[in-house]
Amino acid sequence: MTDALLEVKNVSIQFGGLKALSDFSLDVRKGDLKGLIGPNGAGKTTAFNALTGVYPPSEGTVRVNGVQVNRKARSSLRPHQINRLGLARTFQNIRLFKELTVLDNVRVAIIARTAPLFSRERTTAMKVKGGASLFAGNFLETANNYLDWWRAFLRTPGFLKEEREVTARADALLSVMGLAHRREELARNLPYGEQRRLEIARALGTEPKVLLLDEPAAGMNPREKSDLMVLIRELKDKFGLGILLIEHDMKLVMGICEQITVLDHGETIATGTPAEVRADPKVIEAYLGEAPTPGAAA
């Protein structure tokens, strides 16, 4: 039995004759802050897509909170079902609801986690089992959606109370992310760095146990990157998360990650502490185009 919240074993993804990811393994536990780096086209975002159900792995297993989420049969979980197990992500290209307000972007995420008639976690677990449980899980999910629609249409006291609670939780997350003063603005009007923060706030709204950050510092200036480093550490501790991030800024990733995995052409070429990875000849070759000559001056 493992205490890993995210457990990935020997995952490969193949598109036709192209193997985009090969024999990829890692785990993320509560309190971990790990990095995934590599040159452009190394397979980093492909790995994130495999973990979150966007691409089904050709081989290997992915477990979230102890539940295997990928299967060859139709019982493989979809991204929103994997999210309910406790895995959330941000994207390399920001995917906000740009015509909604900052507040409503976070409210949408929180609503996905509000208590339904039948537990969404239980419904997801039933789907994993397949067979009669799969049918029952689909039925309960449909019942939840039907009930949610009627509660919203009739604006029942329970629905209105839930709305107030959702708004309060969204405001609290915006405050943590330094966006409280932007709550009524449209997401598309935010500066780029604040849009990045809003995407993280929205991911946190789903109450993840593991948070995947895909290039969270992309497009930020040096001051914003420095502030982000501090914020990521604070989020890990405040919410009890395990965090895995993709990042090209080596100063950032080496400065906050305790362990780093390096990909090149879909293959894992190194795993270790920042100091170990920085000194690895294979990593130097992948980034600089040539391996260091033995005995050469540093």
C-alpha positions in Angstrom: 0.0 0.0 0.0 1.4 3.4 -1.0 0.7 6.8 0.4 1.1 8.5 -3.0 -1.7 10.7 -4.0 -0.6 10.5 -7.6 1.1 7.3 -8.7 2.4 6.9 -12.3 4.0 3.6 -13.4 5.6 2.9 -16.8 3.2 5.1 -18.8 3.7 5.4 -22.5 1.7 7.2 -25.1 1.9 6.4 -28.8 0.4 8.4 -31.7 0.6 6.2 -34.7 4.2 5.4 -35.2 5.4 8.2 -32.8 6.0 7.4 -29.2 5.5 10.7 -27.5 6.1 9.4 -23.9 8.0 6.3 -23.0 8.0 4.3 -19.7 7.3 7.4 -17.6 7.0 6.9 -13.8 6.7 9.2 -10.8 4.7 9.7 -7.7 3.5 12.8 -5.8 2.7 12.7 -2.0 1.2 15.3 0.3 3.7 18.1 0.8 5.8 17.2 -2.3 6.9 20.0 -4.7 8.3 18.4 -7.8 9.4 19.6 -11.2 9.1 18.2 -14.7 11.5 19.8 -17.2 13.0 19.2 -20.6 13.5 20.9 -24.0 10.6 21.9 -26.2 8.8 18.8 -27.5 10.2 16.6 -24.7 6.8 15.2 -23.8 6.1 17.3 -20.7 2.6 18.5 -21.5 1.8 15.1 -23.0 2.6 13.6 -19.6 0.2 16.0 -18.0 -2.5 15.1 -20.5 -1.9 11.4 -19.7 -2.3 12.0 -16.0 -5.5 14.0 -16.4 -7.3 11.8 -18.8 -7.0 13.9 -22.0 -4.9 11.2 -23.6 -5.3 7.6 -22.6 -1.9 5.9 -22.0 -1.0 3.2 -24.5 0.7 1.4 -21.6 1.2 1.7 -17.9 -1.0 2.8 -15.0 -2.1 6.1 -13.5 -3.6 6.1 -10.0 -5.2 9.1 -8.3 -5.8 8.8 -4.6 -5.5 5.1 -4.9 -7.9 4.7 -7.8 -6.6 3.5 -11.2 -8.1 6.0 -13.7 -6.9 4.6 -17.0 -8.2 1.4 -18.6 -8.4 0.1 -22.1 -12.1 -0.4 -21.8 -14.7 2.3 -21.8 -14.5 2.5 -18.0 -11.5 4.8 -18.2 -12.3 8.0 -16.4 -12.8 11.3 -18.1 -10.9 14.5 -17.0 -13.8 15.8 -14.9 -14.1 12.5 -13.1 -10.3 12.4 -12.4 -10.6 15.9 -11.1 -13.2 14.8 -8.5 -10.7 12.3 -7.2 -8.4 15.1 -6.3 -6.3 16.0 -9.3 -6.4 19.6 -10.8 -4.3 21.3 -13.4 -3.5 24.6 -15.1 -2.6 24.9 -18.8 0.3 26.1 -20.8 -2.1 28.3 -22.8 -4.4 30.0 -20.4 -8.0 28.6 -20.5 -10.1 30.9 -18.5 -13.8 31.7 -19.1 -12.8 35.1 -20.4 -16.3 36.5 -20.7 -17.1 35.7 -17.0 -16.0 37.8 -14.1 -13.0 36.8 -12.0 -15.3 35.8 -9.2 -17.5 33.6 -11.4 -14.4 31.8 -12.9 -13.7 30.6 -9.4 -17.3 30.0 -8.5 -17.7 27.6 -11.5 -14.9 25.4 -10.1 -16.3 25.4 -6.6 -19.8 24.5 -7.7 -18.3 21.4 -9.3 -17.4 20.3 -5.8 -20.5 21.3 -3.9 -22.4 18.5 -2.1 -24.9 16.7 -4.5 -27.6 14.3 -3.5 -25.2 11.4 -4.3 -21.5 11.8 -3.5 -19.6 12.5 -6.7 -16.6 10.6 -5.4 -18.8 7.6 -4.8 -20.3 8.0 -8.2 -16.8 8.1 -9.8 -15.6 5.1 -7.8 -18.7 3.1 -9.1 -17.8 3.9 -12.6 -14.2 2.6 -12.1 -15.6 -0.8 -11.2 -17.5 -1.2 -14.5 -20.4 -3.6 -15.1 -23.5 -2.9 -13.0 -21.5 -0.4 -11.0 -20.8 1.6 -14.2 -24.5 1.7 -15.0 -25.4 2.8 -11.4 -22.7 5.4 -11.5 -24.1 6.9 -14.7 -27.6 6.9 -13.3 -26.5 8.7 -10.1 -24.6 11.3 -12.1 -27.7 12.0 -14.2 -29.8 12.2 -11.1 -27.4 14.7 -9.6 -27.5 16.9 -12.7 -31.3 16.8 -12.9 -31.6 17.7 -9.2 -29.1 20.5 -9.5 -31.0 22.0 -12.4 -34.4 22.0 -10.5 -32.8 23.5 -7.4 -31.4 26.4 -9.4 -34.6 26.9 -11.4 -36.8 27.1 -8.2 -34.1 28.9 -6.2 -34.8 26.8 -3.1 -33.6 28.0 0.3 -30.9 25.3 0.2 -29.7 26.5 -3.2 -29.5 30.1 -2.1 -27.6 29.1 1.1 -25.2 27.1 -1.1 -24.7 30.1 -3.4 -23.7 32.3 -0.5 -21.2 29.6 0.7 -19.8 29.2 -2.8 -19.3 33.0 -3.2 -17.6 33.2 0.3 -15.2 30.4 -0.6 -14.4 32.0 -4.0 -13.7 35.3 -2.3 -11.3 33.6 0.1 -9.4 32.0 -2.8 -9.2 35.3 -4.6 -7.8 36.9 -1.5 -5.1 34.2 -1.2 -4.1 34.8 -4.8 -4.0 38.6 -4.4 -7.0 39.1 -6.7 -9.7 40.2 -4.3 -9.7 43.7 -5.9 -10.4 42.2 -9.3 -13.4 40.1 -8.4 -15.9 42.0 -10.6 -13.7 42.5 -13.6 -14.0 40.3 -16.7 -11.2 37.7 -16.8 -10.1 38.8 -20.3 -9.3 42.3 -18.9 -6.7 41.1 -16.4 -3.0 41.5 -17.0 -1.3 38.3 -18.1 0.3 37.6 -14.8 -3.0 37.9 -13.0 -4.7 35.7 -15.5 -2.1 33.0 -14.5 -3.0 33.5 -10.8 -6.7 33.3 -11.6 -6.2 30.0 -13.3 -4.5 28.6 -10.2 -7.3 30.0 -8.0 -9.9 28.2 -10.3 -7.9 24.9 -10.0 -7.9 25.3 -6.2 -11.6 25.8 -6.2 -12.0 22.1 -7.1 -10.3 21.2 -3.7 -7.4 19.1 -5.2 -5.0 17.0 -3.3 -2.5 17.2 -6.2 -2.0 20.3 -8.3 -0.3 20.2 -11.7 1.0 23.5 -12.9 1.9 23.8 -16.6 4.4 26.6 -17.0 2.8 28.9 -14.4 5.5 31.6 -14.8 5.2 31.8 -18.6 4.9 35.4 -19.8 5.7 36.9 -16.3 8.3 39.5 -15.6 11.1 38.8 -13.1 9.2 40.4 -10.1 6.1 38.4 -10.9 8.2 35.2 -11.1 9.8 35.9 -7.8 6.4 36.4 -6.2 5.1 33.3 -7.8 7.9 31.2 -6.2 6.9 32.4 -2.8 3.2 31.8 -3.5 3.6 28.2 -4.8 5.4 27.3 -1.6 2.6 29.0 0.5 -0.2 27.2 -1.4 1.5 23.8 -0.8 1.6 24.4 2.9 -1.7 26.2 3.3 -3.8 23.6 1.4 -1.7 20.5 2.2 -1.1 19.8 -1.5 1.3 17.8 -3.5 2.5 19.9 -6.5 4.1 18.9 -9.8 5.1 21.7 -12.1 6.4 22.1 -15.7 8.6 25.1 -16.1 11.3 26.4 -18.5 12.6 29.0 -16.1 15.5 27.1 -14.5 16.0 29.6 -11.7 12.4 29.1 -10.6 12.3 25.4 -10.9 15.7 24.8 -9.3 14.7 27.3 -6.5 11.5 25.7 -5.3 11.5 22.0 -6.3 12.8 19.3 -4.1 13.0 16.7 -6.9 13.1 17.1 -10.6 12.4 14.7 -13.5 13.9 15.5 -16.9 12.4 14.3 -20.1 14.0 14.4 -23.6 12.1 13.1 -26.7 9.6 11.4 -24.4 12.1 9.5 -22.3 13.2 10.1 -18.7 16.9 10.9 -18.8 17.3 12.0 -15.1 15.5 12.2 -11.8 17.0 13.7 -8.6 17.5 16.8 -6.5 18.2 20.1 -8.3 21.9 19.8 -7.6 22.0 16.2 -9.0 20.0 17.1 -12.1 22.1 20.3 -12.8 25.3 18.2 -12.8 24.0 15.3 -14.9 25.8 15.0 -18.3 22.7 13.8 -20.0 20.8 16.9 -18.9 23.6 19.2 -19.9 23.6 17.5 -23.4 19.8 17.7 -23.8 19.8 21.5 -23.0 23.2 22.6 -24.4 23.5 20.3 -27.4 26.8 18.7 -26.2 28.1 16.7 -23.2 30.9 18.2 -21.2 34.4 17.0 -22.0 35.9 15.0 -19.1 38.5 17.0 -17.3 37.5 20.2 -19.1 37.5 23.4 -17.0 34.1 24.5 -15.7 
